[in-house]
Amino acid sequence: MDRLKQVSEGQGDILASYSYNPSGGLCRLQYGNGIQTEYGYNDSGTLSSLVTVTKQGQVLLNFDYAYDGNGNCIQKSGAPYQNTYTYDCMNRLLEAVQDGKTEKYTYDLAGKRLKKESGRKTEIYEYNAKNQLTGIQSEERTIQYHYDPQGNLLEELGRTWKKRYAYDIY
């Protein structure tokens, strides 16, 4: 398999090394500073654990993941975090409880996200006739999205910033 094995710069300084399991899943990511992340998978090949340690062996992150019968992540746990996720019958995220904070999501009949509620904050999502996201509105932020006739994202506009995208002909 053609997999990325290493990223280096300059005179060969290694920034990151990657190792894969026989199924092709990333099993280890080793950074040049000695920090290492190991990934564990369940029998269906879905991520089941993630552990990040320093060069000296100090654990920085230690997460376990649980999934429902449709493969949706329903729990991410690891001290001090306990995150849970709830989905509807169409596998759309309805509720996420992360670090004690709840986010709720609402969709239209076509499956487009209409609203995200988080505490007292609400984001409204807007779409054009081609079902492309054209805006996100909330008290804190406003983002507009513009597309070319082929449907490629050309521009994201925030209140104080702008991102532009360009595409080659291939």
N, C-alpha and C positions, 0 to 999 in steps of 0.2 A: 504494500500500500504506500502511496505517496503521502507521507505525513511529515509535518514540520518536526524536526528533531532539535534544532538549536537556533538561537538568535544571538548574534555577536556584533560587535562594533569595533571600529578603530583597528588596533593591532591584534585583533582576535579576542578581545575581552568578551567573555560569555555573559550575556544578559539573562538568558533563560535556556534550560534544557527540558525536553519533553520526552516522556516514556509512555508507551501505550500497552494495553492488554491485548491478548490474542484476537479479541473481537473488534479491535480498533478504537476502543474508548480510551481517553486520556486517563492514565493511572497515576502519573507523578509529574509535577511541575517543579523544577528546581531553579531558583533564581540565583544570579551571580553573587548575591550577598549571603547565600547560604540558607535563606528561607525556603522551605519546601512544603508543597501541598500534595497530599495523597488523596485519591478519589477511589471510593469503593462502589461497586454496582451490585444490584440484586440479580436474580436469575433471568429476569426479562431484559437486562441490560440498562436499567434505569439507575441513575445516581442514588445511592443509599447512604453514603457518608462522605464527609469532607473533613480532613484534618490538616491544619497548617501549623508547622513548628519552626522555631528559629534554629540556627546552626547549633546552638547549645542544647536543643531539645525542649525548650520552653513552648508549651502549647499556646498558640495565638487564637486559633479557631478550632472548634470541634462540633460539627453538625451532623445530625442524623435526619434522614428524609423518609416520609411515609406517603404512600400513594393509594388512591381508590382503584376500583376495578377497571376504570377507563384510562388509567395512567396519569391522572391529575395529581399533582402534589397537594396533599391535604395537611401535612404537618412538616415543619422544620424545627428541630429542637436541638438545644445545646446551651448549657448554662452561660449566661443568664437568660437566654432567649427561648421563647416558646411561641412559635407562630403557627396559626391554623388558617386553612383556606377552605371555602365552601363554593361549590359549583352547582349550576342548574343542570337539567337533563340534556342540554345541548353543550355541556362542558365549558360553559362561560363562567368566569369568575364572578361570583355574587358578593362574597365577603372575604376580606383578609383582615385577620387580627395579628398585628405585628407589634411586639413589645408593649402589649396592652392597649394599642391604638387600633380602632376599627375603621376600615374603609368599606363602603358599600357601593356596588355598581349596578346601573340600570341600563337595559338594552332595548332597542326597538325590535320589531318582528323580523327584520332582515339580519339581526345579530350585531348591528352597529352599537357601540357604546354611546349612550346618551348623556349619562351623568355619573360622576364619582363624588360621593359624600364622605368626608373625613372630619369627624367632630363637627365644628361649626362651619367648615369650609365646603363649598360645593363648586365643582367644575362642570361646565356644560360643553358638550362636544357637538360640532356642527359639520354637516356634510353637504356636498353638491349632488346634482342629479346622477353623477357617475359613482356615487357612494364613496368618494374620496374625502378624507378628513380635511376640512377647510378652516376650522378654527377651534380653539379651546379658550373658554371664557371663565374667569373667576375674579373675585375681588383682588387677588394678589397678582394675577397675570392674565395677559391676553396674547395668544399666539395665532397667527394666520399662516395658512399653507397655500402655495400657488403651484400649479402644475402646467406642463406643456401639453399640446394636443395628444401626445402619445401616452399621457398619464404619468410621466416621470415627475417627481418632485423637483421643482426649480428653486423654491425659496421658502424659508421660514422667517417670519417677522414677529419679533417680540416688541414690547414697548420701548426697549432701549437697545436692541440688538437685531442683527440680520445675519442669516446664513444663506449662502447661495450654493447650488449644486450644478455641476456640469457633467455632461455625458459624452462619450466618444461615439463614433458612428457604428461600432461593432456590437 
